[in-house]
């Protein structure tokens, strides 16, 4: 059926064009013969094709444009005729004898244009006559195109100020009255289209009406171009007349389009000065009019106008633009009871954008907008509509983007109340946006109260909301979220130690409530933040202080001890062990030996009871040895106890190569250059000899397993031990002799020669070691003499 209708329309258009072209041909021939009367006759017959009711507006437009071109040619001919003495008044009367009213009025408008140009009569009288006579065509489509033609031929002939057609003192008002009258009649015709035809074709008619909207809107553009329309005239006459027509037509499409036209075509200054009048019409519009888009467009234009020049800002204050816009939005939302939540939020987003651009210093205005949004959302379920949640995110993001400072946003009391209305997923998205803003702008949060307010905003990342289990989250997303929280913790800082301790306590309270899965991400940054504070307080003494007492390292370390214990609920023993060792090392410069010993004790307990994986044990024991080596806070007894434990655990590792490396690493615990009292050459030698025995046992074990095959991979252990011998030999350990080194070199050489298969990496390592010995011998001096007995 649709295809048949399209084919019929194409057929009717082709017939119309054929008749049109035939009459146009005869008209041109008459014009060439200077036979004006025949030309007008054929032109009237040509224009009769525009009387059709069978074409859609789109197809009708094709015919109209052909007629427009031909009428321009006729107008030029008549203009020349008047120069040759033909009376324009006679022409004006002559065309009124055309048989049909539509051709007659097209011809009348054409001759009227020539008449105005001749200046034989006032332009205002001719225009008034034409706009009145066009009422003779009441068919919507035909009438719209006829009046559009009148508007086009007259737009450069209006009696405006400075125009060659300017008349007496009221000339501008005549021009305005003509355009307004034409606009009013066109709007009536346009609105009437919706009632033409059966109900089932309503959607089709609305589409056709939408295609014709620019014909009506051009009148408003013409009005905006009239030089004589100043602010007073716009305020007293033009705007009230337009809004009266808009409100009274009671048509959704017309009201939306015309309000948008008014906002787009007239100057921003006029909108600002007539804000109350313009906004007063908004609540009177039909309930289904997309008023949010109209008001958003208005606020965008006004805010752009405000930022274009600082000189106009006082005008905004003078007219109380924010109060009027806020009041109007409230009335619109109240009037349109069926307006969806997303529509109301969109309006508040536009108002907030306007406020931030025009009144960035008025935080009370910003908070007022957020408060109005809270009022709208109160009593409604959590937002789940994606479009609505995006608008709320835009609302909450706007202050962050404007101020580039979360501290400013924290002053807004309604900010967290808006966030509470988001669903859990969007709440997290917004929390990430807040953290990203802090990181991007390098913003430091400097008080415990602000940290409390900030963590209230990002609580969706800190803990589970409304019992939503963490397990439902994508693992990668969860890690990304928690890493962002970890970054945030490093942005919490205050130069005052007491305030910084309050910040740490506040953060600790929040992250410990986040559940075991989050702790591995959030505890480490908190520990390191606290250790930074300890370094600032180095050297302070004192017992555990009360809450109101000054911050001391001892108090902080006890707090850290309790915090690390929480990781055992995860469980994350390896992470907890690392953090205990970090805290132990931090006690070095605070002279807190008991606390340091306690941290090591806890590390050893974790190693014994919780670290079961053999690779994890190797890593852990090396961390313990490395940390213990750097400790200088211990007395002889405590140090002996800890080193004894470390060497004992090293010898108990699962694999003998791991045992060997851990044991020779323990040799450094008995010879520390920075500590005069820790230079026990005998125990160093004992560790190295024990490492040799373990390496030899590992080699024998490998040989037994492989039944005499090569175990060259284990020769590397002997080379590593040789390097340890050389290290302590250079450091002046009297127990390490050149003879022992010589014997070890010969042992390694023998082992490598006896291997049936070569190990390139071991050979390169050994060759490099021998070159080093040779280099030291050639260097001369005391070191050269020490190395002289060694043969390579």
N, C-alpha and C positions, 0 to 999 in steps of 0.2 A: 504493500500500500504506500509506503514511504517513497519507494523508487518510482511508483506511478506518479505521485505528486510532484516529485522533482522533475520528471520528464515533462509533465504538463506545464510546469512553470517555465522551463526552458523554452518550450514551444510558444507560450504566451509572450515571453520576452522577445523571442525572435520575430514574432508577428509585429509586436510593438515597434521594434527597431526598424523593421522593413517599412512600415507605414511612416515612421518618423523620418527615415532617410529620403523617402520619396517626396514628402512635403518640404523637407529641407532643401532638396534639389530645386524644386519649383520656386522656393523662396529666394534662393541665391540667384536664379535666372531673372526673377523679377527685380531684385536689387541691382543686378548688372544692367538692367534696362531702365533703372531709375523709376520703377513703377512701385511706389511705396504702398499704395492701396492693395495691390495684388500680393505684395510681399507680406503685408500684415495678415491678409486672408490665409495665405499658405502657412504662415507662422502660427496662426491660431489653430489651424487644422493639425499642424505638427504638435503643438502643445496639448491637443486633445488626447494624445496618447498617454499623458500623465493622469488622465481621469480614471485609469484602470484601478480595480480593487483586487485583481487576481495575483499580483506580484508581492513577494515578501519585501520588507524594507531594503534588504541587501540588493535585490534585483531592481527594485524601483529606483535605487540610487544610481544605477547605470543609466537609466533613461534620463533621470534628473540632470546628471552631469552633461549628457549630450545636449539637453535643452539649454543648460547654463551657457555652454560654449556658443551655441547658435544665437542666444539672446544678447551675448556680449557683442557679437558681430552686428546684430540689428541695432544695438545701442550706438555703436560707432557710426553706423550709416546715418541714423537719425540725427546724431550730433553734427555730422557734416551737412545734412539737409538744413538744419536750423541756421547754420552759418551762411547757407546760400539763400536764406530768406524765408524758409518754411516756418510757419508759426508753431512754436512748441505748445501753445495753448490749444491750437486746433488739433495737434497730434494727441494731446492728453484727452481731448473729448472724443477724437476719432476711435481710439482703441477701446473706448467704453461701449462701442456698438458690437463688439464681438459676441457671437451667439451664446457661448457657454461661459459660465462664470470663472472657471479655473484658468482657461487661456486668457480671458479678459483681464484677470488680476495680475497674471505674470506680465502681460504686455503693459498694464497700467504701471507696475513697479518699474519696468524698464524705461518707459517714457518719463515716469516720475524722476528717475535718476538724471535724465537729460534736462528735465524741467528745472531741477534744483541747480544744476551746473550753469544753466542759462541765467540764473539769478533774477528771473522775471517775476518771481514771487518768493516770499520768505520761505526758507527751508522748513521751518517749524510747521507752517500751514500744510505744505505738501505731505510731510511725514505724518502729520496727524490724520490727514485724509486717507493716506495709504493704509496705515495701521488699523483704522476703523473699517475700511472697506474689506480688508482681508478677513474680517469676521464672517464674510459670506461663505467661506469654505470651512465646514465643521467636521469633515471627515478627518480622523486623526492623522493618518500618514500623509495624505495630500495637503492638509493644512499645515503640518509641521514643515514640509519641504517648501511650501509657498512662503511661509514666514521666515524660514531660513534664507530663502532667496532675497526677501526684503531686507533682512539684516545685513546680508553681504553687500548688496548694491548701495546701502545707505551708510555703512560704517565710516566711510571717508567723507561723508557729506553732512555729518551732524553739526548743529550750530554750537560748537564748543568754543571755549575761550581760545583766542588766537587763530581760530579757523577762519577761512575766507567766507564761510557761511554764517559767521557770528552775527547775531541780530542785536536786540535791545538788552536791557539789564538782566532779564529773566531767561536769556537764551540758553544757559546751561541747564536750567530746570526743565526747559522744553526738550532738550536732548535726553536728559535722564528720564523724563516722563515717557518719551517715545520708546526707549529701550525697555523700561520697566513694564510698559503696557504690552509690548511684543513678547517679553519674557513670560508675563502672567498668562497670556493667551496660549502660548506654546506649551507651557507647563500643564495647563488644563487639558489640551489636546493629548499631550503625552500620557497623562494619568488616565484619561478616558479610554486609551487603548486596551487597558486590562479588562474592560467590560465588553469588548467587541468579540463576539464569537462564543462557541460552547465552552463549558467548564473544562472539558477534557483536554482542551488545547491551551489551558492557562499557562503551562510551563513554556510552551512554544512562544506564546505572546510575550511572556516575561523576557525571554531571550531576545525577541525582536525589539522590545522596548529598550533593553540594555544597549542594543546596537545603535539606537537613535538618541541616546542620552546627550551626546556631544552637541547635537543641534540645539538643545535647550541651554546647555552650559555655555555656549558661545556668547549668549546675551550677557552673562555675568562678566565674561572676559572683556566684552565691549565696554561695559559699565566701568570696569577698573581702568580702562585706557582713556576715559574722558578726563581731560586736564582739569576741568572745572569742578570735579568731584573732590572737594577737600575733606578734611576730617569732620568738620561741622556738618556738611551736607550728608556725608556718609553716615554719621551718627544719628542725625535727625530724620533723614528721608530714605536713603538707599537701603541701609541694613534693616530697619523696621519693616519696610515694604517687602523685601525679599523674605525675611523670616516669617512674616504674616502668610505669605504664599506657601512657604515650606510647611508650616505647622498646619494650615487649614486644608492642604491637599490630602492629608491623612493616608499617604501612600508610602510604603516602606522603601521601595526602590528610589522614588523621587526624593524623599527626605534625606536618605543616606547620601545620594549623589550630590544633591544641591548643597547640603551642609559642607561636604568635602570641597565642592567648587568654591564656595564662599571663602573657606580657609585658605585655599591654594591661590586664588587670583587677586585677592586684596592685600595691601601692604601689612607687614607685621605691626607697624606702629598703630594702624587703625584697629587691628585686633586687640592690641593691648589697651587702648583707650575705650573700647566698646565691649570689654570682656564680659561685664555683667549682663549686657543685653544678649550677646551671643550665647553665653552659657545658660541664660534663662530659658532659651528655647529648647534646650536639650531634654529636660524632663518631660516636655510636652510632646515629644516625638512618639511614634508608634512603638509598642514594647519590643517588637522584633527587629527594630533598626539596629545595625551594628554601630552603636554609638561609641563603643570603646575605640574603634579604629578612627573615628572622626575626632574624638577628644585627644587621642594619642597624637594624631597628626597636628592638631592645634598646639599641643604642648611642645612637640618637637620643634615646630616653627618658632614658637616664642623663646624656647631655650637657645636655639641657634641665633636668634636676634639678640638675646642677652649677651652671649659670648662674643658677638661680632664687634661690640664696642662697649668699653667700660662706661661711656657717657650715658647709656640708656638704662643702666641698672637702677638709678634713683627713681626712674619712672615706674619700674616694677614695684618698688616699695611704696611709692605714692598711691598707686591704684590697688595695692594689696592683692597682687596677682595670686600669690599662693593661697591665701584665705579663700578667694573667690573660686579658684579651681578646686580646692579641697571640698568646699561646700557644694559645688555643682556635682562633683563625682558622687558625693554622699547622696544627693537628691536623686541622681540618675539610678544608682543602685537600689535606692528605696522605691523608686517609681517602677523599675523593671524587676518585679518580684521573681520572675522566671529566669533572670540572667544567671547563667552558670557561674560557678565559682571562678573558673579560669578567666571569664570576662572581667569580673571585678578585680582579680589580681593583676590582669593586664593593665587596667586603668591605674592601679596603684604603682605598678612598675613605671609607667609613663610619668606619673606625678612625682615619683621619687627621682627619676632621671632629671626632670625639670628642676626639682628642688636642689639637687646636687650641682647642677650647672649654674643656676641663677643665685641660689643662696647657700653656697658650700659652707659658710661659717655658721649657719643656723642648724645646729644639731637637734634642737627642739623640733624643728620642722620635719627633719628626717625621722625622728622617733615618733612624731605624730602620724606620719604616713604608715610606718610599721605597725603602730597601735591600731590604726583603722583597719589594716589587713588582719590583725589578730581578732578584732571584733567580728569581722566578716567570717573568719574561719571557726570562731568559737561555737561549740555545739554541733559541729559537723564532724564526721569521722575523718581519720587520717587520710590525707590526699593520696590517691593511687592513680589518678588520671595523669598520664605522662606529660601532656601539654600543660596542665596546671602546675605540676611539680617543677617543670622547666621554668615556668614563670616565677615561681617562688624562689628558685635558685638564682634567677636573674635579679629578683628583688634584693636578695641577701648579698649577692656579689657586687651590686652597684656601689655600696659604701666602701667596700674593700678596694675596688678599682679606682674610686675617686680619691680617697684619702691615702691609699698605699700604706695604711697603718692600722693594724688590727686593734691597737690600743684605743684609737678613736671609736671603732665599732663597739668595743667593750663598754663604752660609756652609754650606749643605746640600750635602755632598759627593755625595750620590746624586741630586740634582736633575737635573744634566745627563745622568746615566746613564739615567734614566727617559726623558728626551727623545730619547735616541739610538734608542729602540725604536719611535718614531713613524714613520709613513710621511712622505715629504717634504712633502706638502700639509699634513698636520696639524702637522708640525714648524713650518712657516711660520705657521700659525694661532696656535700657542702662542707663537711669537716675537712676533707682533703683540700678543697679550694681555699679554706681559711689557712691551713698550714702552708700551702704553696704560696699564698700571699705573703706570709711571714718570712718564708725563705727567700722569695724573690726580692723583697724590699729590705732584707737583712734587719728585720725588726726584733729588738730584744725586749722581752717582757720582764719588767724589773721589780714587781712587788708580788707578794703572796696573794693579795686580794685579786689582782689582775690574772694571775695564774689560775686561781680558783674559778674566776669567771670564764676564762678561756677553756679550761678543761670541761666546764659545764657545756660549752658550745660544741666541743668535739667528743662528747661522751659516747657518741655512736661508734667511735674507733677505740675508745678506752675500755668499754665493757659491753656486754650483750644487752640490747634494749628489749624490754618486754619479753624476755625469755627466748629470744631468737638464738638458736644454737650456732656456735661458731662453725660446726662441722658442715653446715649448709653452704659455706662460702667456698669459692674457688681458692685453692691453695696459693696460687700465684698472686691473686688479688689480695688475699689476707696478708701475705708477706709484704706486699707493696704498701698496704695501709699501715702496718705496724712499723715498717721502716720509716715512713713519714713521721710517725709519732716519735720515733727515736731521734730523728733529725730535729724535731721541735724541741725536745728536752735540752738540746745544746743551745737553744736560743733563749733560755730562761736564765737571766743573769742580773746580779746587783753587786755593786762595789762594796756595799756594807755587808760584812760577814754574817751579822745576825739576821738581816733580811734574807740573805741568800740561804741561810739554814732553814728559815721559814718556808722559802720556795721549795727547797728539797723535801721537807716534811710534807708539804701540800702535794707535790707530785707523787711521793711515795704512797700516800694514802690512796690516791686515785689509781695508780698502776697496780697496787696489790689487790685492788677490788676487781681487776680485769680478768681474773681467771688464769689458770696455769698455762694455757696455750700462748698467751700474750707475753708472759714474763721473760722468756729468752730474748725478746726483742726490746723490751722497755727497761728491764733492770740494768743491763750494762751501761747505757748512756747515763742513767741516774747515778750509778756508782762512780763513773769517771767525772761527772759534774761535781759530785761531792769531794772526790780526790783533788780536784782543782782548788776547791775551797780549803782543803787541808793544807795544800802547799802555800796558800796565802797566810795561813795561821801557824806555820812551822815555828816550833820553839815555845809555843804556849803550853803552860802546865795547868794542872787543875783536875779536880775530881769531876765525876759526872754531874753536869749542871742541870738545874731544873729548867722548865720550859721558858721561864723569863730570864734565865741567867745568860751571860755571854756565851757565844759559840766557842767551843774548844775542840781541838783535834780528837781528844779522848771521847767526847760526846758523839762526834761524827762517826768515829770508827765503831762505836758500839751500835749506832744506828745502821751502819753498813753491814755489820755482822748479822743483825736481825733480818736485813733486807735480802742478803745472799741466801740465808736459810730458806727463804720462800721458794727458791729455785728447786729445792729438793722435792717439792710437790709436783713438779712438771712431769717426770724428773729430768734434770739437766745437770748431772754431776760433773761432767767435764767443764762445762761453762762455769759452774759454781767454783770448781777448783781453780780455774784461771783467775777468777775475780778475787778469791781469797789471797792468792799470790800477789795480785796487783795491790791489794790493800796492805799486805805484809810489807811489800817493798816501800810503800808510801810512809810506813811508820819509821823508816830508817832515820829521817832527819827530825823526827819528833821526840826521839828518846823515850819511846813507849815500848820497852822490851816485853813486858807481860802481854800486851795486846798483840804485838808482832808474833810472839810465840804461840798465842792462841790461834791466830790465822793459819800458821804453819801446821799446827795440830789438826785443825779442821781439814786442811788440804790433805794431810796424810790419812785421816779417817775416811775421807771420800775416796782416796786412792785404794785403800784397803777394802772398803765395803761396797762401793758403788761402781768403780771403773773396772769392768770385766773384760772388755775387748782388748786383745793383746796389742793391737796397733795404738789404741787409745792409751794403754798403759805406758808404751814407749814414749809417746808424746808427753804424757803427764810427768813422767819421771825426769825427763830432760828439762821441762819447765821448772820443776821443783829444784833441780840441781842448779840451773841458771840463776834462778831468783835467790837461792840460798848463798850462792857465790858472791852476789852483790850486797848482801846484808852486812852491816857493820855495827848494828845495835846490840848484838848478843854478847853476853859474857861467855867465858870459856865453857862452863858447864852446859848451858843451853845450846851453844853451838855444837859441842861434841855430841849431845843427844840427837840433834837434828841431822848432823852429817852421818852419824852412825845409822840412823833410820834410812837416809837416802842411799848409802852404799849397800845396806842390807837389801832394800827393795830392788836396787839395780841388779844385784846378783841373782835375783829370783825371777827375772823376766822369762818368758816362755822360750824364746829362741836364743841360742847361744851367741850369735852375732850381735843381737840386741843387748844381751848381758855384757858382752865385751865392751861395746861402745859406751854403755851407761857407766860401767865401772871406771874406764879410763877418763870419762868426763868428771867423775867424782874426785879425781886427783886434783882438780882445780879448787876444790873446797878446802884443801890443806895448804895451798900456796897462793895467797892473794897479795899482789904487789901493793895495793892501796892500804892494806892493813898490816902494820908491823908485827903484830902478835900472831898472825896467821901465816907462818912459814915453817911447816913441819915436813922437812925433806924426807924423813923415813916413811911417813904415811903416804906421801906422794909415790915413793918407790914401791911401797906395798901395793897400792892401787894399780900401778903399771904392771908389776909382776903378776898380779892376779888377773889382769886383763890378758896378759900373754898366755897364762895357763888356760884361760877360757877359750882363747883363740886356738890354742893347740888342741884342746879337747874338741872344739867344733870341727877342726880339720880331720881329726881322727874319726869323729862320728860320721862325717861326710864320706871319708874313705871307706868305712865299713859298709855304709849304705850303698855306695856305688861300686863296692867290691874292687877297690884298688884303682878305680878310674880317677881322672884328674879332679882335684878340688881347688883349682887355681883361683876361683872366685873368692876364696877365703884368705888368699895371700894379701888381699887388700887390707884386711884387719891388721896384719903385722906391719904394713907400711904406715897405716894410720897411727899405730902405737909408736913406731919409730919417730914420727913427727912430734908426738907428745914428748918423747925422750929429748928430742932436739930443743923443744920449747923450754922445758925446765932446765936443760943443760945451759942454755943461753941466759936464763934468769938467775943462774948461780946456785942452783940446788946442789949441795956438796955430795948428795947421795947418788947423783946421776954422773957416772964416769964415762970417759971416752971409750974405755974398754967395753963397757956395756953396750954402747952405741955401735962399736965395731962388731961385736958379736952378733947384734941384731941384724946389721947390714949383711953379714956373711950368711946368717940363717935365711934371710929373705932371698939372697942370691942363690943359695943352694936349692931352696924350695922352687924357685922359678925355673932353674935349670932342669930339675927333675920332673917337672910337669910335661906331659906328652902334648898337651894342647896349650896354646898361648892365650893370654887375656890381654888384649891391646890396652885397655884402660888401666889395668894394674901395672903393666910395663911402663906406660907413659907417666903414671903417678910416681913410680919408683925412680925412673930416670930424672924426673923433675926434682925429686928429693935429693938425689945424688948431686945434681947440678947446684942446688942450693948449698950443700955442704962444701963443694968445691969453691963456690963463690965466696963463702965465709972464710975459707982458708987463704984465698988470694987477697982478701981485703986487708990483711995485715993487722997490726996493732994487737991489743989484748985479746980480741975475739979471734983473730987469726991464729994466735998462739994456742988458744983453747982447742981449736979445731985441728991443729997441726998433726996430733997423733993419729987422727982418724984417716984410714986409707980407703979410697973409693975406686 
